[in-house]
Each structure stands twice: as structure tokens, then as C-alpha cells.
């Protein structure tokens, strides 16, 4: 559940790669995702966990997100429907029993064929290395059963009509986001990480609610493995601009769009490498718990897990390197300064260690091959160092 703030208001830059002509990159929206977030709106009154925040989001976002306002007007009669209760229960159970937020639902929404279809594009299962095999199976069954009901909801309530009625807004939002995209950013990311994916897709989600302050929005990274074995990756983006006049769609901020895109796609390169080396982070797990880092990371972005803390550091490292590859030195420097200020205290040490990677690409063909060396930065730390670095940060 990440909230990624935009702070680079003075970072305009021109990138020297071709991106928008790439058939592997696109901006779109997805009916499964939008239908889920509609159900989430309807479920707010029935939540047991985070109910106040869910109700606050509705009050706040309906004032400047037209799709949320339109959905409330059209579907308010369904606040006590079966799907409203099921959505509330699902989210409460995921949080309370498995420690997972609604971001976990984005992956199965991609694996399920787009509504009104009722089948799946490929086999889906929860695979969380913090859960037991039995818990992963329980969570998988829970989510699959829920999506079956969500598909029925889409058909029975004729949700397709809502998308038809609001087609112009979705089309406008796609075009607006597309205008912000940095030229060649996926090319630069592939160069840094040493691997590529089948498709890169940004899915705008005008239905997703995230209170907008200082042009901040929420991005969610997810992916899908195709039956061919290839992998498509996604960024799902809430609006990050308030819609205050006709012709605005919530995505007219170049800096936030670029930041979210590179950050969220970065998770598909990074997360799998971090989670594959969980056993190499046993000492850092203790450091994370014993120092002030866990408390600080929770306040920073809800990052209360030591593996997530490491992954978030490495994704930000990738943002900086991507900017350098694109010869955007100013942006790279501002990114580094901003992330350190926001408690990502290992960034300077990781930058220093990364020099070995950049100088030995014949040896390290991919970023994943170098991750075990980067993890030593975390493992070789100390409670004293962590607390000392955190105390230097002026909020």
C-alpha cells in the first residue's frame, strides 16, 4: 500500500531514447481493476479495519474525482449488496489474517480474463514467503472465490454500461497520462537491470481513491506470467491531480507520472531478487526490528517488513541509475537527496557498492546476479549506524 509523493517540480528533462513508438509499452485501463475499486467504494460502511480511512477517502476523493462521484450516484443503491459485504470481509481478512493490503488483489485481477468473462488467462496462486504453504492456499482460494463473485456482479449489475457512459473520460485520461511519459525509460531500465519483459503497461485507475495532497498519488506494481512463460508487467495509477475543470482527467503532471512509472515498473525487476534471498537477510531482520528503522519505514510508506524495506531501497537505487543512463544528472541527484531525506539511509552505501556492478557488466550480466552483494550493505550494518543516520534526517 504505497503512497509515492511527487517532489520533483523543477526536474524537467528531455530523454534521448525512443519510447512511445515501442509496441511493448502502452497506457490503458482495465475493467477488472475498476470494477474492484467500485466494489471497494460500496464496501466502506461494512469495514471493520480502517473504516474511518475508507469513509474519509470517499468524502475527499468524490469531490475531485469525477469517476468516483459518478459511481456513487449510479450505484449507491448497492451499498448493502452482496458484493459490498464480500469486499469488506475480504479486505479485513487479508489484513488481519495474512498481513496483506488490497495491492495483493491487483495480480489476480490481471490473471482473470477481463470482465464480463468468467475464466482465467492463466493459473493464479498466492506465493508469499512470509506465509506457510497452507496459508498461501487459503488466501488463494479466498481470492479466487471473491473474483468469481466480482465477475457475477459485473454482469448482473451491467457495469459495462457505466464504462460506456464514461468512455470519453477514460480515453481522455489515457491520452493525458501518455503525454507525460519519459522517452525511452523502459530502454534505460532494461539496460541497467540487464533483463526485459514482454510488455509494459500503465493502467490508469480513475476509480481508485487516494487523497491528493501536493499532487501525490498511489501506484501499484503487479505482473502476469503468460502461458508462453513470458511476463507482462503493470503499473496501476490513481489520479494525482484534482480534476477542477473540463478537459482535466487527473494525470496532468509530468513529474509524478514519470516518477510513478519508473518506480512501479522497478518493483518487477527488484522484488523477485530480494525475496529469493530471504535467508541472506536474517541479521538485517533483527536490525530492522531492534533499531528505529521499522517504525520510521512504517511512517514513511507503510513499509513494516524488512524484505519490503530492502526492496524499496533497491527500487529507488534503480530510479537513480535510470536517470543517469538517460543523462539526467540533475534528476539523479535530486532523487538521491530526496530518498535519503525520506529515511532511505542505505542509498549512499548502495550507490558506492553499485560501482562494482557498473564496472563489471561482463561478469554481472543482470542486476539479480549482483543483488547478493548489495544485500551485504544491509547485513553488515548495525543498530548504532541505523539510528545515527536516522537522527541526522531533518523532517
C-alpha positions in Angstrom: 0.0 0.0 0.0 2.3 2.6 -1.2 1.8 6.4 -1.4 4.5 7.7 -3.7 4.8 11.5 -3.3 5.8 13.8 -6.2 8.6 16.2 -5.3 10.5 16.9 -8.5 8.7 20.1 -9.6 11.8 21.5 -11.1 13.1 18.4 -12.9 12.0 18.9 -16.5 14.3 17.0 -18.8 14.5 15.6 -22.3 15.3 11.9 -22.7 17.2 10.6 -25.7 15.6 7.3 -26.3 12.6 6.2 -28.4 9.8 5.0 -26.2 6.3 6.0 -27.4 6.8 4.1 -30.7 7.5 0.8 -28.8 4.7 -1.7 -29.3 5.7 -3.2 -25.9 4.6 -0.1 -24.0 1.1 1.2 -23.6 -1.3 3.2 -21.4 -4.8 1.8 -20.9 -7.4 0.9 -18.2 -8.7 -2.4 -17.1 -12.4 -3.2 -16.3 -11.4 -5.8 -13.7 -9.4 -3.2 -11.7 -12.0 -0.5 -12.0 -14.8 -2.9 -11.0 -12.9 -4.0 -7.9 -12.3 -0.4 -6.8 -16.0 0.3 -7.4 -16.8 -2.6 -5.1 -14.3 -1.2 -2.6 -16.3 2.1 -2.6 -19.5 0.3 -1.9 -18.0 -1.7 0.9 -16.7 1.1 3.1 -19.6 1.2 5.5 -19.1 -2.5 6.3 -15.3 -2.4 7.0 -14.1 -3.4 10.5 -10.5 -2.4 9.9 -9.6 1.1 8.5 -13.2 2.0 8.2 -12.6 5.7 9.1 -9.9 6.0 6.4 -12.1 4.3 3.8 -15.0 6.7 4.6 -12.6 9.7 4.5 -11.3 8.6 1.1 -14.9 8.6 -0.3 -15.7 12.0 1.1 -12.4 13.5 -0.1 -12.0 11.9 -3.5 -15.6 12.2 -4.6 -15.1 16.0 -4.6 -12.4 15.9 -7.3 -12.5 12.5 -9.0 -15.5 12.5 -11.4 -15.5 8.8 -11.9 -15.8 8.2 -8.1 -18.6 10.8 -8.0 -20.4 9.2 -11.0 -20.1 5.8 -9.5 -21.6 6.9 -6.1 -24.5 8.5 -7.9 -25.2 5.5 -10.1 -24.5 2.6 -7.7 -25.3 4.0 -4.2 -28.3 1.6 -4.0 -25.8 -1.3 -3.9 -24.1 -0.3 -0.6 -25.8 -3.2 1.1 -25.4 -5.6 -1.8 -23.7 -9.0 -1.5 -20.5 -7.7 -3.2 -20.2 -4.8 -0.7 -20.2 -7.2 2.2 -17.9 -9.6 0.5 -15.4 -6.9 -0.4 -15.3 -5.6 3.1 -14.8 -9.1 4.5 -12.1 -9.9 2.0 -10.1 -6.8 2.9 -10.5 -7.2 6.6 -9.4 -10.9 6.4 -6.4 -10.2 4.2 -5.2 -7.5 6.6 -5.9 -9.3 9.9 -5.0 -12.9 9.0 -2.4 -12.6 6.3 -1.0 -9.1 6.7 -1.7 -8.1 3.1 -3.3 -5.0 1.7 -5.5 -4.6 -1.4 -2.4 -4.3 -3.6 -2.3 -8.2 -3.5 -5.5 -8.2 -5.4 -4.1 -6.5 -8.5 -2.3 -9.6 -9.7 -5.3 -11.9 -9.7 -7.3 -9.2 -11.4 -4.8 -9.4 -14.2 -4.7 -13.2 -14.3 -8.5 -13.2 -14.6 -9.8 -12.7 -18.1 -11.3 -9.2 -18.4 -14.9 -9.0 -17.4 -17.6 -10.0 -18.4 -15.5 -13.2 -18.9 -15.6 -15.6 -16.0 -12.5 -17.6 -16.7 -8.7 -17.1 -16.1 -5.9 -16.3 -18.6 -3.5 -18.4 -16.5 -3.4 -20.3 -13.2 -3.1 -17.9 -10.3 -1.9 -18.6 -6.7 -0.7 -16.5 -3.8 3.0 -17.1 -3.2 4.1 -15.0 -0.2 7.3 -16.2 1.5 6.0 -14.8 4.8 3.1 -17.3 4.8 3.0 -21.0 5.2 2.1 -23.3 2.3 -1.3 -23.8 3.9 -1.9 -20.0 4.4 -0.9 -19.4 0.7 -3.5 -21.9 -0.4 -6.2 -20.5 1.9 -5.5 -16.9 0.6 -5.6 -18.2 -3.0 -8.9 -19.9 -2.5 -10.3 -16.8 -0.8 -9.3 -14.5 -3.6 -10.4 -16.8 -6.4 -13.8 -17.2 -4.9 -14.1 -13.5 -4.5 -13.2 -12.8 -8.1 -15.9 -15.3 -9.2 -18.4 -13.2 -7.3 -17.0 -9.9 -8.7 -17.4 -11.3 -12.2 -21.0 -12.1 -11.5 -21.5 -8.6 -10.0 -20.2 -7.1 -13.2 -22.7 -9.0 -15.3 -25.7 -8.8 -13.1 -25.4 -5.0 -12.5 -24.5 -4.2 -16.1 -21.3 -2.5 -15.1 -20.3 -2.4 -18.7 -22.9 0.3 -19.2 -21.0 2.6 -16.7 -17.8 2.3 -18.7 -19.7 3.0 -21.9 -21.2 6.1 -20.3 -17.8 7.3 -19.1 -15.8 6.2 -22.2 -14.7 9.8 -23.0 -13.2 10.3 -19.6 -11.2 7.1 -19.7 -10.0 7.9 -23.2 -9.0 11.4 -22.1 -7.2 10.1 -19.0 -5.2 7.6 -21.2 -4.1 10.4 -23.6 -3.3 12.7 -20.7 -1.0 10.2 -19.0 0.6 9.2 -22.3 1.7 12.8 -22.8 3.7 12.7 -19.5 5.7 9.6 -20.3 9.5 9.9 -20.4 11.1 9.0 -23.7 12.9 5.7 -23.5 12.6 5.0 -19.8 12.0 1.2 -20.3 15.0 1.0 -22.6 17.1 2.6 -19.9 15.7 0.3 -17.2 16.4 -2.8 -19.3 20.0 -1.5 -19.8 20.5 -1.1 -16.0 18.8 -4.3 -14.9 20.1 -6.5 -17.7 16.7 -8.1 -18.5 13.4 -7.2 -20.2 9.7 -8.0 -20.0 7.2 -8.9 -22.7 5.0 -5.8 -22.2 5.0 -2.7 -20.0 1.5 -1.3 -19.3 0.3 1.6 -17.3 -3.3 1.2 -16.2 -4.9 4.4 -15.2 -7.5 3.9 -12.4 -9.8 6.9 -12.0 -11.9 4.8 -9.7 -9.0 4.2 -7.2 -9.3 6.6 -4.3 -6.2 8.1 -2.8 -6.5 11.6 -1.2 -4.5 14.0 -3.3 -2.2 16.4 -1.5 0.7 18.2 -3.2 0.0 16.3 -6.4 0.6 12.9 -4.7 -0.9 9.7 -6.0 -0.7 6.0 -5.4 0.9 3.5 -7.7 0.7 -0.3 -7.5 3.0 -2.6 -9.3 1.9 -6.0 -10.5 2.6 -8.6 -13.2 1.3 -11.6 -15.0 3.1 -14.7 -16.4 1.6 -15.8 -19.7 1.2 -19.4 -20.6 4.1 -18.9 -23.0 6.3 -18.2 -20.0 6.7 -14.5 -20.9 5.9 -11.9 -18.3 3.8 -8.7 -18.7 4.3 -6.0 -16.0 1.9 -3.2 -14.9 1.7 0.0 -13.0 -1.8 0.8 -11.8 -2.1 4.5 -11.1 -4.6 6.5 -9.1 -5.2 10.1 -10.1 -2.6 12.5 -8.7 -4.2 15.8 -9.9 -7.5 17.1 -8.7 -10.0 17.5 -11.6 -11.1 21.0 -11.4 -12.2 21.9 -14.9 -13.4 20.3 -18.1 -10.6 18.7 -20.1 -8.7 17.6 -17.0 -8.5 13.9 -16.1 -6.3 13.7 -13.1 -3.0 12.8 -14.7 -1.6 16.1 -16.0 1.6 16.2 -14.0 4.7 15.1 -15.9 6.9 14.6 -12.8 4.5 12.4 -10.8 3.7 10.3 -13.9 7.4 9.7 -14.6 8.2 9.0 -11.0 5.4 6.5 -10.6 6.1 4.8 -13.9 9.8 4.1 -13.2 9.2 3.3 -9.5 6.4 0.8 -10.0 7.9 -1.0 -13.0 11.1 -1.2 -11.0 9.5 -3.5 -8.5 9.1 -6.2 -11.2 12.9 -6.1 -11.7 13.7 -5.9 -8.0 11.2 -7.8 -5.7 11.8 -11.3 -7.1 15.6 -10.9 -6.5 15.1 -9.7 -2.9 12.6 -12.4 -2.0 14.8 -15.1 -3.5 17.5 -14.2 -0.9 15.4 -14.1 2.2 17.8 -16.4 4.0 20.6 -13.9 3.4 18.8 -11.2 5.4 18.5 -12.9 8.8 20.7 -10.5 10.5 19.1 -7.4 8.9 15.7 -8.7 10.0 16.9 -8.3 13.6 18.5 -4.9 12.9 15.3 -3.7 11.3 13.3 -4.8 14.4 15.7 -3.6 17.0 16.6 -0.2 15.6 14.3 2.7 14.8 14.1 1.7 11.2 10.9 -0.3 11.3 9.0 2.5 13.0 10.4 5.0 10.5 9.6 2.9 7.5 6.0 2.4 8.6 5.6 6.2 8.9 7.4 6.8 5.5 5.2 4.5 3.4 3.8 1.6 5.5 6.9 -0.5 4.9 6.7 -2.6 8.0 8.5 -5.7 6.7 12.3 -6.0 6.4 12.2 -7.5 2.9 10.0 -4.7 1.7 12.4 -2.2 3.2 15.2 -3.7 1.2 13.2 -3.9 -2.0 12.1 -0.2 -1.6 15.8 0.8 -1.3 16.8 -1.1 -4.4 13.9 0.2 -6.5 15.0 3.7 -5.6 18.5 2.8 -6.4 17.2 1.8 -9.8 15.4 5.1 -10.3 18.6 7.0 -9.8 20.6 4.8 -12.2 17.9 5.0 -14.8 18.1 8.8 -14.6 21.9 8.6 -15.0 21.6 6.3 -18.0 19.3 8.9 -19.6 22.0 11.5 -18.8 19.6 13.4 -16.5 22.2 14.2 -13.8 20.1 16.8 -12.1 17.2 14.4 -11.6 19.5 11.7 -10.4 21.0 14.0 -7.7 17.6 15.2 -6.6 16.3 11.7 -6.4 19.2 10.6 -4.2 18.8 13.6 -1.9 15.0 13.2 -1.6 15.1 9.5 -0.9 17.8 9.9 1.8 15.8 12.7 3.4 12.8 10.3 3.5 14.8 7.8 5.6 16.2 5.5 2.8 19.5 5.8 4.6 21.3 3.0 2.8 21.2 4.7 -0.6 24.7 6.3 -0.4 26.3 3.0 0.6 24.4 1.2 -2.2 25.5 3.8 -4.7 29.1 3.2 -3.7 28.7 -0.6 -3.9 27.0 -0.4 -7.3 30.2 1.0 -8.9 31.4 -2.6 -8.9 28.3 -3.7 -10.8 28.6 -0.9 -13.4 32.3 -1.6 -13.9 31.9 -5.3 -14.4 28.9 -5.9 -16.6 30.7 -8.7 -18.3 30.7 -10.5 -15.0 27.3 -9.4 -13.8 25.0 -9.7 -16.7 21.9 -8.9 -14.7 21.1 -6.9 -11.6 19.8 -10.0 -10.0 23.3 -11.5 -10.1 24.7 -8.6 -8.1 21.9 -8.4 -5.5 23.6 -10.8 -3.1 26.5 -8.3 -2.9 24.1 -5.4 -2.4 22.4 -7.2 0.5 25.7 -7.2 2.4 25.2 -3.5 2.8 22.1 -4.3 5.0 23.6 -7.3 6.7 26.8 -5.6 7.7 25.1 -2.7 9.3 24.4 -2.1 13.0 21.7 -0.7 15.2 24.0 2.2 16.1 24.7 3.1 12.5 21.0 3.0 11.6 19.8 5.1 14.5 22.6 7.6 14.0 21.8 8.0 10.3 18.1 8.4 11.0 18.8 11.0 13.7 20.6 13.2 11.1 17.5 13.5 8.9 15.6 16.7 9.3 12.0 16.3 8.5 
